[in-house]
Amino acid sequence: MSLVVLLGGARAGKSALAVELAREWDGPVVYVATAEAGDDEMALRILRHRDERPGEWRTIEEPVALREVLAAIDAGAYAIVDCLTLWVANLLERVDGDVLAEAEATAAVAAARDAPTIVITNEVGLGVVPAAPLGREYRDVLGAVNASFVSRADEAVLVVAGRALPLVPRWRPRG
């Protein structure tokens, strides 16, 4: 298992599942957090996530340079990226350039790691169509980024209400 992508809605249990899986690893674990505490509520969310992780795990907080961080993590360390959802928002807000090209390069780095890498992301394309152009752009870009990571993943799992549903690659109806 090299690259695993956990997709799902907000508060579906993706991060908890990633932590549970990483606890089974005998070696070091590196948790890469892309969130920033822009307000009190987000600061509390970040604290809750920190409290869920074992203290001996290394945490790297990086909102934008995910590819560089993944490339620098020791090859034998289990990596958790939490999450692409915020990373894409950060890129759209701060970086002039092709977000999808950066995501494809980052996915390639994640997939090439020796130790497992779990990437968490939200599936935002199942809801209503956003009213604002920026909201529609974000939804579309995140969907493409998710597809890019999943195309390189050994496994992809949809997490719904705390349940993990493995996604079948290139499903085709019988007949």
N, C-alpha and C positions, 0 to 999 in steps of 0.2 A: 504494500500500500504506500504509494508515494503522495499523490494529491487526492484529497477528498474535499468535496464542496458540500456544505450544509446550507440549503436554501429554505426559506420559509417566511412567514409573516412575523410581525413584531411580537415579542414575548411568547414565541412558539416553543422555546426550549433549545434553540440552536447552540447558544453559548454553553448551557449546562451540559449538553451532549458532548460538545468538544472537550470540555474539562473532564468529563467522565472518561472519555476515550484516552486522553493524554495521561490520566492518572495510572493507566495500565502500562505506560512506557517505563522501561528500566533506566533510561538515560536522562540527560537534561531536557528540560522543556523551556521554550521561549515563547512568551505570549506577546504578540504584536498588536497593540491597540491603536486604532486610527481615530478614535473619538477625542474631542477636546471639550472641556467643561466651559461652554459659553454662557451657562446660566446655572442657578442653584439646583434645578431639577436634574440637569445633565451631570452635574458634579456628584449628586447622590447616586445616579445610575452607575457612574464610573466607580465609586466607592463600593457599591454592592458587587460589581463584577470583580473587583480586587479581592474582596472578602471571600469570594467563592473559590479563589485559586490558592493552591499551597504556597506558603511563604518562600520556599526554596526555588520556585520558578522565577526565571528572569523575565521582567516586563520591559518592553521597548515601546515607548509612546511616540508614534510617528504618523502624522496626518497626511503626508504627501509622498515621501520618498520610499514607498513600499518595496519597489524592485531592489533598490540599493540595500535596504535592511535585510530582505530575504537572502540576497547574495552574500551578505556578511555573516549570517548566522552559521555557527559551526555545523558542518555536514552531518554530524551525529546527533544533533539536537532536534527533538520533536518541535515543530512550529505550529502555533495557532495564530491565524490572522482574524481579528475581530474588529472591524468588518469591512467588506468591500462597499457596503451601502454608504457609509460615511466617507470612505476614501474617495469614491467617485464624486460625491458632493464637494469634497475638499478640492479635488482636481478641477472640477467645473468652475469653482469659485476663484481659484488662485493661479491656475496654470493656463497660459496661452498655448494651445497645441492640440494635437490629436489624442484625446483621452482613450479612445479605443486602441490606438497603436501602443500607448503606454501600458494599457491593460494586457494586451497580447504579449508584450515583452515581459511583463511581470508574471503572467500565467506561465510562460515558458520557464522562467527562473524557478517558480514554485514547483512545477512538475519535474524539474531536473534534480531537485534535492534528493540526497540519499535517504535521509530520515523522513518520516511522514510529515506532511503539511496539511493541516485542516484549515480551510478557508470558509468563513461564515459570511453569508450575504442574505439580504431580504429579497423576496420576490414581490416587487411592487406592481407588476403588470396585471395582476388579477383584479385590481380595484377599478374604480371609476376613472374615466379619462380626465386628467387634470385640466382645469379651466384655463390656466395660464400657460403661455408658450414655454417658459422656463421649466415648469412642472412636467410638461410633455417631453421636453428635451431630456430632462433628468431620467424620467421613466424609460425612455427609449435607449439612452446611453447605458443605464444600469442593466437593462435587459440584454443588450449586446455584450457588455462586460461579463455578465453572468454566463452567457452562452460561450464566450471565449474561454473562461476558466473551466467550465464543465466539459468542453470539447477536449481538454488536455487532462482531465481528471480520470483517475482509475475508478473512482466511485463518486456518484452524486446522490444526495439524499434530500428529499423534501421532508421538512420537519413541521408537523401540524399538531397543535395542542399537546406537545410533548411526545408525540409518536413519530418514529422515523420510517419513512416510506422510500425504499430504494428506487431510484429512477432507472428504467431500462434504456440502454443505448439503442438508438435508431429502431424503435419499435415499428413493426409493420403488421397489418392485419393478416391473418391466415387466409389463403385462398388463392 
